[in-house]
Amino acid sequence: MIDRTHTGYRCHTRFLVRTVKGDLPRGSHGTVVYELENLGRVLILVHWDTGMSVPVFPDEIEIEPEHLGHAASPIGESLSHARSG
């Protein structure tokens, strides 16, 4: 299932993330395109400021504070609250 609830949210990597299209250093910025749940896992497709679009796991990124209204937190935490609420 594709979830576009957080489309357009800005995010950044929490640590170095290795992807099939190249490495994303800690602090790399991008924009959430959509979230996808597959085989019990959540993947988030992000269009990175470097020009590539690759999926990451929720614990690899943080949503920028302006989208949360408080300190940045891993997207997985904000998604679990959004889905349960």
N, C-alpha and C positions, 0 to 999 in steps of 0.2 A: 504494500500500500504506500502510495506517495503522499506525503504530508507537506503542504506548502505554507503552514502556519507561520513559520519563521523566515520565509522568503524575504530577502532584502536586508536581513540583520547582518551587521558587520561582526566579524569575529577575528581572533588571532590564535596562533598555535601556542600551546603551553610548553612545548619542548620540541626538539628536532623530530620531524615526521618524515620517514622515508616512504616514497610512493613510486609507482611504476613510471611516472613521468619526471621524477627527480625529487631531490630533497627539499623540504620546507623547513628552513631554520626556525628556531624558537622566535616567537614574535612576528611571524609572517602574517600579513593581513589579507582578508578576503571577505566575500559576501556569500551568505547562504543561498543556495538555489532551491533545494528541497531536502527533505529527510525521507528515508526509505527503510522500512522494516522488512528484513529478509532472514528466514531461518532463525528467528528469535533474536536477531541482532539489529541494532539501529545503525545505519550509515547516513552520513550527511554529505551531500554533494556541495562543494564550495568552489566558487570561481575566485581564484587567488589573484591578487594584484600583479603577480608575475605573468599572468596571462593563461595559466593552465587551470583546468577544472578537474579536480580529483575528489573522490570520496574519502572521508576521514571518519573515525569513530568519535562519539561524543566526548570521551575523556581526553581527546587530543586537542580540543579547542575550548576557548571561552568566548562567550558572547560579550560584545562591548557593553559597558555599563549604561550607555544612553538608551539601550533597548530594554534594560531590565529595571531601571529606576533605582538601582542600588549597586553595590559592589559586584564586579564580574564574578560569575560562577560557571562551572562547566555546563555546557548545553544540556547534557543528559539529566542533570538535576532540575533544570528549569523545565525540561520537557516532561519529566515524570510528574511534576507538580501541575503542569498545564493539562495533562491527560487525566489526572485523577480528580481535578477540580471542576 
